[in-house]
Amino acid sequence: MISKLSLDQMNALSISELELLRYLDGHKLEIQDLSIQKLAQMRFVSTATIMRLCKKIGFKGYSELKFYLKEEAQNQIQVNQNPTIQDVIKMNLRSIEETASHLDDHMLEKIVDVMLASKTIHFFGKGITSTILSYISKLLLTRGVINGYYEDTHIAYIAAEQMSEDDVVFICSLSGSTHQTIRMGQIAKSRGAKVITITTNTQNELSKIADYAISFHSEGDLIKPDDIVSREPILFILNTIVTLYFNKKKT
């Protein structure tokens, strides 16, 4: 998606505007020869809709948006063709720095207090994300903190059924729309457990379940054509929380 957009700008878009934006983002170079009238005809929208979208995302008009998209596409082509070591380092640092800048100190303190007050801490996620949770679970175990980490969805559901107000569960998902993570959150919440979610934004079904919802910034990887989304910000957030937890636990 267009790199300069904020979550607030994305959330302000209507469904039709969001669909149009996705088309523009996926056809940055193809639209360079399209007039606003031709684009409107192709996408079955009005020219007014296109202009409204441009202004909502910070552009004066369609021509300015096209120019920006052209530059972004050319820059991405150059990076993808020959990413340098510094390109990779800067991308990873940018994900961490953007995530760190939006973390709420007060919320982190509350989460640590909840962890300290709980009898058992649990972790659940699917796919690559679950690997991060496995590491954090083992990190806690090495310091003598018994916790629950679940790879199997069925076992996770059974564990959630047994939770109470003495439990806290971390549920991580990039989109916040993975069915299994949502169901895990619903069951745990219904049993009184505190639910902490980590997703790419807080405007999703999983985050709405949470007692504490954390969002992170992540960019597409430079390894093409996979467009793998980095989980490094998730590890950064969890490692920060665990560090704060241990520091407060020993005082």
C-alpha positions in Angstrom: 0.0 0.0 0.0 1.1 3.6 -0.6 3.9 4.1 2.0 2.9 7.6 3.2 -0.6 6.6 4.4 -1.4 6.5 8.1 -3.8 4.2 9.8 -6.2 7.1 10.4 -6.2 7.9 6.7 -6.9 4.3 5.8 -9.7 4.0 8.3 -11.4 7.2 6.9 -11.9 5.6 3.5 -15.1 4.2 2.3 -15.3 0.6 0.9 -15.4 2.0 -2.7 -12.5 4.4 -2.0 -10.4 1.6 -0.5 -11.1 -0.7 -3.5 -10.0 2.1 -5.8 -6.9 2.8 -3.8 -5.9 -0.9 -3.9 -6.3 -0.8 -7.7 -4.2 2.3 -8.0 -1.5 0.9 -5.7 -1.4 -2.3 -7.7 -1.2 -0.5 -11.1 1.1 2.4 -10.4 2.7 2.5 -13.8 -0.3 1.4 -15.8 -2.4 4.3 -14.7 0.2 6.9 -15.9 -1.5 7.0 -19.3 -5.0 7.1 -17.9 -7.0 10.3 -17.6 -9.3 10.7 -14.6 -12.3 10.2 -16.9 -10.8 7.0 -18.3 -10.0 5.7 -14.9 -13.5 6.5 -13.6 -15.0 4.6 -16.6 -12.7 1.6 -16.1 -13.4 1.3 -12.3 -17.1 2.2 -12.5 -16.8 5.2 -10.2 -17.3 8.9 -10.6 -14.5 11.4 -11.2 -15.7 13.0 -7.9 -14.9 9.7 -6.1 -11.4 9.8 -7.4 -10.8 13.4 -6.4 -12.3 12.7 -3.0 -9.9 9.8 -2.5 -6.9 11.9 -3.6 -7.7 14.6 -1.0 -8.4 12.1 1.8 -4.9 10.6 1.4 -3.1 14.0 1.2 -2.9 14.8 -2.5 -4.2 18.0 -4.2 -5.6 16.0 -7.2 -5.3 13.0 -9.5 -2.2 14.3 -11.3 -0.2 14.7 -8.1 -1.2 11.2 -7.0 -0.1 9.8 -10.3 3.3 11.5 -10.1 3.8 10.1 -6.5 2.8 6.6 -7.6 5.2 6.7 -10.5 8.1 7.7 -8.3 7.2 5.1 -5.7 7.0 2.4 -8.4 10.3 3.3 -9.9 12.0 3.4 -6.5 10.6 0.0 -5.6 11.8 -1.5 -8.9 15.3 -0.2 -8.2 15.3 -1.6 -4.7 13.9 -4.9 -5.8 16.4 -5.3 -8.6 19.4 -4.8 -6.4 18.7 -4.2 -2.7 21.9 -3.3 -0.9 22.8 -4.3 2.6 21.9 -0.8 3.8 18.4 -1.1 2.0 17.7 -4.2 4.1 19.0 -2.7 7.3 17.0 0.5 6.8 13.8 -1.3 6.1 14.1 -3.4 9.2 15.0 -0.5 11.4 12.1 1.5 10.0 9.7 -1.2 11.0 11.0 -1.2 14.6 11.3 2.6 14.9 7.8 3.2 13.6 6.4 0.5 15.9 8.3 1.9 18.9 7.1 5.5 18.3 3.4 4.4 18.6 3.7 2.2 21.7 1.7 3.5 24.7 3.9 3.5 27.8 0.8 3.5 30.1 -0.6 0.5 28.3 2.6 -1.4 28.6 2.7 -0.8 32.3 -0.9 -2.1 32.6 0.0 -5.2 30.7 3.0 -5.9 32.9 0.8 -5.5 36.0 -1.8 -7.9 34.6 1.0 -10.4 33.9 2.3 -10.1 37.4 -1.2 -10.6 38.9 -2.0 -13.6 36.8 -1.4 -17.2 37.6 -0.7 -18.3 34.1 0.4 -16.5 30.9 -0.6 -18.0 27.5 0.5 -17.5 23.9 -1.3 -18.3 20.7 -0.8 -17.5 17.0 -0.8 -19.2 13.7 1.9 -19.8 11.0 5.2 -17.9 11.1 3.9 -15.7 13.9 3.6 -18.7 16.2 7.4 -19.1 16.0 7.9 -15.7 17.6 5.5 -16.8 20.4 7.4 -20.0 20.9 10.6 -18.1 21.5 9.0 -15.8 24.0 7.5 -18.8 25.8 10.9 -20.5 26.1 12.4 -17.2 27.3 9.9 -17.1 30.1 10.6 -20.8 30.9 14.3 -20.2 31.2 13.5 -17.7 34.0 11.2 -20.1 35.8 7.9 -18.6 34.6 5.5 -21.5 33.7 3.3 -20.5 30.7 1.2 -22.0 28.0 2.2 -21.9 24.3 -0.1 -23.6 21.8 0.6 -24.6 18.2 -2.4 -26.9 17.8 -5.7 -25.0 17.5 -7.8 -27.7 19.1 -5.6 -27.8 22.2 -5.6 -24.0 22.3 -9.4 -24.0 22.4 -9.4 -26.6 25.2 -7.0 -24.5 27.2 -9.0 -21.4 26.6 -12.1 -23.1 28.0 -10.3 -23.7 31.2 -9.1 -20.1 31.7 -10.4 -17.7 34.3 -9.8 -14.2 35.6 -6.4 -15.5 36.8 -5.2 -16.0 33.2 -3.8 -13.7 30.6 -3.4 -14.6 26.9 -1.3 -13.0 24.2 -2.8 -13.5 20.7 -0.9 -12.3 17.7 -2.1 -12.0 14.1 -0.9 -9.8 11.2 -4.4 -9.0 9.9 -6.4 -9.6 13.1 -8.9 -11.5 11.0 -7.6 -15.1 11.2 -10.6 -17.2 12.3 -8.6 -19.3 14.8 -7.1 -16.4 16.6 -10.5 -14.6 16.8 -12.1 -17.8 18.2 -9.3 -18.2 20.8 -9.9 -14.6 21.9 -13.6 -15.1 22.2 -13.4 -18.2 24.3 -10.7 -16.8 26.6 -12.6 -13.5 27.0 -15.8 -15.4 27.9 -14.0 -17.2 30.7 -12.8 -13.9 32.2 -9.2 -14.1 31.0 -7.4 -10.9 30.1 -6.8 -10.8 26.3 -3.8 -8.9 24.8 -3.6 -8.7 21.0 -0.8 -7.7 18.7 -1.8 -6.9 15.1 -0.8 -4.6 12.3 -3.7 -2.2 13.3 -6.4 -2.0 15.9 -9.3 -1.8 13.5 -10.0 -5.5 13.2 -12.2 -8.1 14.8 -9.5 -9.6 17.0 -8.4 -6.2 18.4 -12.0 -5.5 19.3 -12.0 -8.5 21.6 -8.9 -7.4 23.4 -8.5 -5.8 26.8 -5.3 -4.3 25.5 -4.7 -4.0 21.8 -1.2 -3.2 20.4 -0.5 -2.4 16.8 2.8 -2.6 15.0 4.3 -1.3 11.7 5.6 -3.7 9.2 6.7 -3.5 5.6 6.9 -6.0 2.8 10.2 -7.9 2.7 12.8 -7.2 0.1 12.8 -10.9 -0.8 10.7 -11.0 -3.9 8.2 -12.2 -5.2 6.9 -13.5 -1.8 6.2 -10.1 -0.2 6.7 -11.7 3.2 5.7 -9.4 6.0 8.3 -9.1 8.7 7.4 -10.3 12.2 10.4 -8.5 13.8 8.1 -5.8 15.3 6.1 -8.5 17.1 9.3 -9.9 18.6 10.3 -6.3 19.5 7.0 -5.6 21.3 7.0 -8.9 23.2 10.6 -8.7 24.2 10.0 -5.2 25.5 7.1 -6.4 27.6 9.0 -9.4 28.9 12.0 -7.2 29.9 9.7 -4.8 31.8 7.9 -7.8 33.4 11.2 -9.3 34.7 12.5 -5.9 35.9 9.3 -5.3 37.9 9.0 -8.9 39.1 12.4 -8.7 40.9 11.6 -5.4 42.7 
